[in-house]
Amino acid sequence: MSTSSLYHAWRLRGYRYQRTNLSGGGADFVIEQSPDRFRTRCGSPSTCCIPL
């Protein structure tokens, strides 16, 4: 598995593949969000917007 495979299989963008955990006949893909893609609900990279 690779970051490219995650995009092509599930259209995941802005994440990096870390590892695969196999257990009980299943596979868990561990991914990490790229720091430059962190966003709050309102789209700000550093603050939370609360509507008044």
MIPAGU-988713 format. One record per atom (N, C-alpha, C, O): x, y, z; residue in three letters. Coordinates in steps of 0.05 Angstrom, whole numbers, plus 5000, padded with zeros to 4 digits. Layout:
# MIPAGU-988713
XYZALA;...
This chain:
# MIPAGU-988713
501749775000MET;500050005000MET;501850245000MET;504050245011MET;500950454988SER;502450704987SER;500450944988SER;498050904986SER;501551184992THR;499851414992THR;498351444965THR;496051514964THR;499751374943SER;498451384917SER;496151184915SER;494151244903SER;496550944926SER;494450744925SER;491950834941SER;489750784932SER;492350974964LEU;490051074979LEU;488551274962LEU;486051274964LEU;489851434947TYR;488451634930TYR;486951494908TYR;484551544904TYR;488151304895HIS;486851174872HIS;484650984880HIS;482750954866HIS;484950854903ALA;482850664913ALA;480550814926ALA;478250734922ALA;481151014943TRP;479051144959TRP;478951444956TRP;477351574970TRP;480451554938ARG;480551844932ARG;481252004957ARG;480252234961ARG;482951894975LEU;483852044998LEU;486052234990LEU;488052144977LEU;485752484996ARG;487852684990ARG;488652825016ARG;487152855035ARG;491152905017GLY;492153045040GLY;492952855063GLY;493252955086GLY;493152605058TYR;493952405079TYR;496352255069TYR;496752205045TYR;498052165088ARG;500352005082ARG;500051725094ARG;499251705118ARG;500551525079TYR;500451245089TYR;502751205109TYR;504951285104TYR;502051075132GLN;504051015152GLN;504650715153GLN;506950625151GLN;502550555157ARG;502950265159ARG;500250125157ARG;498150245157ARG;500349855155THR;497949695154THR;498049505178THR;500049365183THR;495849495193ASN;495549305216ASN;493649085207ASN;491349135200ASN;494648835207LEU;492948605200LEU;492048465226LEU;493748395243LEU;489448415228SER;488448265251SER;485648165245SER;484048305233SER;485147925254GLY;482447805251GLY;481447795223GLY;479047815218GLY;483247745204GLY;482347735176GLY;481847995163GLY;480948005140GLY;482348215177GLY;481948485165GLY;484548645164GLY;486548555174GLY;484348865151ALA;486749045149ALA;485949325157ALA;483949435147ALA;487449445175ASP;487049725183ASP;489349885171ASP;491749825176ASP;488750085156PHE;490850265145PHE;491150495163PHE;489250645169PHE;493650545172VAL;494250765189VAL;495250985171VAL;497250955157VAL;493951215172ILE;494651445156ILE;495051695173ILE;494051695196ILE;496451885163GLU;496952135177GLU;496152375160GLU;496852375136GLU;494652565171GLN;493952795156GLN;496352985153GLN;497753035173GLN;496853085130SER;499053265125SER;498553525141SER;496353635140SER;500553625156PRO;500153865172PRO;499154105156PRO;497654265167PRO;499954125131ASP;499054355115ASP;496154335107ASP;495054515095ASP;494854105113ARG;492054065106ARG;490154085131ARG;487754055128ARG;491354135155PHE;489654165179PHE;487854405175PHE;488754625168PHE;485354375181ARG;483354595179ARG;481254555200ARG;480554325207ARG;480254775211THR;477954765229THR;475354745212THR;475454755188THR;473154735226ARG;470554705211ARG;470054945193ARG;468754905172ARG;471055175200CYS;470555415183CYS;472655455162CYS;472555635145CYS;474755275162GLY;476755295141GLY;479355435150GLY;481255435135GLY;479355545174SER;481755675184SER;483855475193SER;483155265205SER;486455515187PRO;488455325195PRO;489255345224PRO;490455155235PRO;488455565239SER;489455595266SER;487355675286SER;487855655310SER;484955765278THR;482955855298THR;480355725292THR;479755625270THR;478655715312CYS;475955605309CYS;473955835307CYS;474056025322CYS;472255815287CYS;470256025283CYS;467655935295CYS;466555725289CYS;466556095313ILE;464056035327ILE;462056245319ILE;462356475324ILE;459856155306PRO;457856345297PRO;456356455322PRO;455756315341PRO;455756715321LEU;454356845343LEU;451356865337LEU;449856975354LEU;
